[in-house]
Amino acid sequence: MPITTSDVSEYLRKVAEVLAENKEYLTELDSAIGDADHGINMDRGFQNVLRKLPAVEDKDIGTILKTAGMALVSSVGGASGPLYGTAFMQAGMAAAGKRELAAEDLLAILEAALKGVLMRGRANLGDKTMVDALTPAIDAMREALENGADLTEALDKATAAAEEGMKATIPLIAKKGRASYLGERSIGHQDPGATSSYLLIRTMAEMAHAKQA
């Protein structure tokens, strides 16, 4: 069952909803090792995405994703805006001209998004960032699809891997961003960026289940 332009628009609406619901939780995580604004910033950014969405809903998936990326860059403070904005813009470039996506297309888009994050943030696996959730999620999805899983199964595997990666940031020393200033004091805290990335992957899986039902 292909992913359509309307599915992508609906996904962005769901993400906005999920981030609004988790705004205080993400900000609480960020208060321990950052500027205490990650939840506020992500919520503000996706509310801006919602404002821009009506103008592009009839366009191709690439345009929708690139518009979301630009909306995030223009409205989200700190490191989150450039990182998530770049992720969505790179995803949009990978989906240019497409009005439907197969599972393999979605994987390629996620890979492009991660490349954008790596290029912009220069973070490695284990640096206690969103990369620690996204990398294992994409690896798990790729492996599942290669082993014959359908999209829903592959996204379930991605979600489980993202959650594991997110929790694995707790004992790490932060090496990037504001949290890196704390050195060893960053140990024992879950990374807020990895947490928001997990929420984005989980929302994809939930939508795939809803579409399959």
C-alpha positions in Angstrom: 0.0 0.0 0.0 1.8 3.2 -1.2 2.2 6.3 0.9 0.4 9.2 -0.8 0.7 13.0 -0.6 -2.3 13.1 1.7 -0.6 10.6 4.0 2.5 12.8 4.2 0.4 15.9 5.1 -1.5 13.9 7.7 1.8 12.7 9.1 3.0 16.3 9.6 -0.3 17.1 11.4 0.1 14.0 13.6 3.7 14.9 14.5 2.6 18.5 15.4 0.0 16.9 17.7 2.5 14.5 19.3 5.0 17.2 19.9 2.4 19.5 21.4 1.4 16.6 23.8 5.1 16.0 24.7 6.2 19.7 24.8 6.7 19.8 28.6 8.3 16.3 28.7 10.9 17.3 26.0 11.5 20.6 27.7 12.0 18.9 31.1 14.6 16.5 29.5 16.3 19.6 28.0 16.3 21.5 31.3 18.8 18.9 32.7 21.4 19.2 29.9 20.4 22.1 27.6 18.6 25.4 27.4 15.2 24.0 28.6 13.5 24.9 25.3 13.6 21.8 23.1 9.9 21.0 23.6 8.9 24.6 23.2 11.0 25.0 20.1 9.7 21.8 18.4 6.1 22.6 19.2 6.6 26.1 17.8 8.3 24.8 14.7 5.6 22.3 13.8 2.8 24.8 14.5 4.6 26.8 11.8 4.6 23.7 9.5 0.8 23.5 10.0 0.4 27.1 8.9 2.4 26.5 5.7 0.8 23.1 4.9 -2.4 24.2 3.2 -0.5 26.1 0.4 1.4 22.9 -0.7 -1.0 20.0 0.1 -1.8 19.6 -3.6 1.9 19.5 -4.5 4.3 16.5 -4.7 5.7 14.9 -1.6 9.1 16.5 -2.2 7.6 20.0 -2.1 5.6 19.2 1.0 8.7 18.0 2.9 10.9 20.8 1.7 8.3 23.4 2.8 8.1 21.7 6.2 11.9 21.9 6.4 12.0 25.6 5.6 9.2 26.3 8.1 11.3 24.6 10.8 14.5 26.5 9.9 12.7 29.8 10.0 10.9 29.3 13.4 12.9 26.9 15.6 15.7 28.2 17.8 18.8 26.5 18.9 20.3 23.6 17.1 17.0 21.9 16.5 15.8 24.2 13.7 18.8 23.8 11.4 19.1 20.0 12.1 15.4 19.1 11.7 15.0 21.7 9.0 17.9 20.2 7.0 16.6 16.7 7.6 13.2 17.6 6.1 14.7 19.5 3.2 17.1 16.7 2.3 14.1 14.3 2.6 12.2 16.6 0.2 15.0 16.5 -2.3 15.0 12.7 -2.2 11.2 12.7 -2.8 11.2 15.4 -5.6 8.4 14.9 -8.0 6.9 11.9 -6.3 3.2 11.6 -5.4 3.5 8.1 -4.0 6.1 6.3 -2.0 6.8 2.6 -1.7 8.6 1.3 1.4 12.0 1.5 -0.3 11.3 5.1 -1.2 10.5 5.9 2.4 13.8 4.3 3.5 15.7 6.3 0.9 14.0 9.5 2.2 14.9 8.7 5.8 18.5 7.9 4.7 18.7 11.3 3.0 17.3 13.0 6.1 19.9 11.4 8.3 22.7 12.4 5.9 21.5 16.0 6.2 21.6 15.8 10.0 25.1 14.3 9.9 26.3 16.9 7.4 24.8 19.8 9.4 25.5 18.6 12.9 28.7 16.7 12.4 27.7 14.3 15.1 28.7 10.6 15.3 26.9 7.7 16.8 27.5 7.8 20.5 27.7 11.6 20.8 24.4 11.7 22.7 22.3 13.4 19.9 19.3 12.6 17.7 21.7 10.6 15.5 21.7 7.9 18.3 18.0 7.3 17.7 17.9 7.9 13.9 20.8 5.7 12.9 19.7 2.4 14.5 16.1 3.1 13.4 17.1 3.4 9.7 19.5 0.4 10.0 16.7 -1.7 11.5 14.2 -0.6 8.8 16.7 -1.4 6.0 17.4 -4.8 7.4 13.7 -5.6 7.9 12.9 -4.6 4.3 15.8 -6.7 2.9 14.4 -9.7 4.8 11.0 -9.3 3.2 9.1 -7.4 5.9 6.3 -5.1 4.8 6.3 -1.4 5.6 4.4 -1.7 8.9 6.7 -4.4 10.2 9.8 -2.5 9.1 8.5 0.7 10.8 7.8 -1.3 14.0 11.5 -2.5 13.9 12.6 1.0 13.3 10.6 2.3 16.3 12.0 -0.3 18.6 15.5 0.5 17.5 14.9 4.2 17.9 13.6 3.7 21.4 16.6 1.5 22.3 18.9 4.2 20.8 17.2 7.0 22.7 17.5 5.1 26.0 21.1 4.3 25.3 21.9 8.0 25.4 21.3 8.1 29.1 24.8 6.8 30.2 26.6 8.7 27.5 28.7 11.9 27.8 27.4 14.5 25.5 29.9 15.6 22.8 27.8 18.0 20.8 25.8 21.1 21.5 25.0 22.8 24.7 25.0 19.5 26.6 28.7 19.0 25.8 29.6 21.9 28.1 28.5 19.8 31.0 31.0 17.0 30.3 30.5 14.1 32.8 27.5 15.9 34.3 25.6 15.1 31.1 25.7 11.4 32.1 22.4 10.0 33.4 20.2 12.2 31.3 18.3 11.1 28.2 19.0 13.2 25.2 16.0 15.4 24.2 16.9 15.4 20.4 17.0 11.6 20.4 13.7 11.6 22.2 11.9 13.8 19.6 13.5 11.7 16.8 12.0 8.6 18.4 8.6 10.3 18.6 8.8 11.1 14.8 9.6 7.5 14.0 6.9 6.1 16.3 4.3 8.3 14.7 5.2 6.9 11.3 4.7 3.3 12.6 1.4 4.3 14.2 0.1 5.8 11.0 1.2 2.7 9.0 -0.9 0.5 11.4 -3.9 2.8 11.1 -3.7 2.7 7.3 -3.4 -1.1 7.3 -6.4 -1.6 9.6 
